[in-house]
Amino acid sequence: MSGEELRLIEANVYNMPVQAIRKYRKDSSEVCCCLKYFIFGFNVLFWMLGLCILAVGVWAWSEKYTFSNLGKLSHVALDPALVLICVGGVTFIIGFTGCVGALRENTCLLAAYAIFLFIILLLELTAGLLGFIFKDWIKMQATDGFQAFIIHYREDPDQQNLIDWIQEDWLQCCGIEGPKDWDKNNYFNCSSQAVGSREACGVPFSCCKRKPNEIIKNKQCGYDVRRKPSEGFSLDASKIINEKGCVQAGEEWVERNLLVIVTTAITVSFCQILSICFAQNLRADIYAQKAKWH
């Protein structure tokens, strides 16, 4: 049976002209399922990732009793747990609006999803531009932040783990400009020897150079490395610890990986623009479908 015969039968059943049957079939199109479920599936992952990051951040923050001592912390903005909470919260909200907006075909949530992505993209572009223009200011801020980490090294386990990771695993460095910067910490200050600090005139173990095939880390490798020979110590610090400061090591790392950083930034920006376009296209499909209902 041909298509024209089917249309004639439908016209007789529904008592409608053949032209109306053709128009009805043409207007009965639906929202693109591929686009809808692509946005949904992609943002489900973001939603779950944001929830996990947020949960870890809240757990880490509550473990340090930060909630009950919030007013006493002057360096709370540098807290890695707070960074996790902020990142997790933003990721969770964006994933929620994209996921539920696509699944429920909610144009308001899809609009919020697109706006959030656009704001983040704008902030990223602004940060990149300002970072290129105000390099010296950013260097100064990084120096101040690292100094705060050094001063509060023993007070916050999260900050301690972060600075150990930077010095040992990421940049293989020690201090801001060198090992002498650890004099800013009460435990490693050379004058702390008078009050019985075993770490006086030393540096954290993360400053020590890696030894090949080392299985167990020597947590005491940084002891006494900054003591003067006149005090009866003859340690060659250059063979034990990294003497390059982390600010210089960070600048060199950026120069070595500049191409990777730029490529990653472009890829992320492209994905954000693509997500914004997909959300707007889905909203347009939904509006077109609603217009047919009226």
Secondary structure, 3 states (H helix, E strand, C coil): CCHHHHHHHHHHHHCCCHHHHHHHHHHCCCCCHHHHHHHHHHHHHHHHHHHHHHHHHHHHHHHCCCHHHHHHCCCHHHCHHHHHHHHHHHHHHHHHHHHHHHHCCCHHHHHHHHHHHHHHHHHHHHHHHHHHHCHHHHHHHHHHHHHHHHHCCCCCHHHHHHHHHHHHHHCCCCCCCCHHHHHHCCCCCHHHHHHCCCCCCCCCHHHECCCCCCCCCCCCCCCCCCCCHHHCCCCCHHHHECCCCHHHHHHHHHHHCHHHHHHHHHHHHHHHHHHHHHHHHHHHHHHHHHHHHC
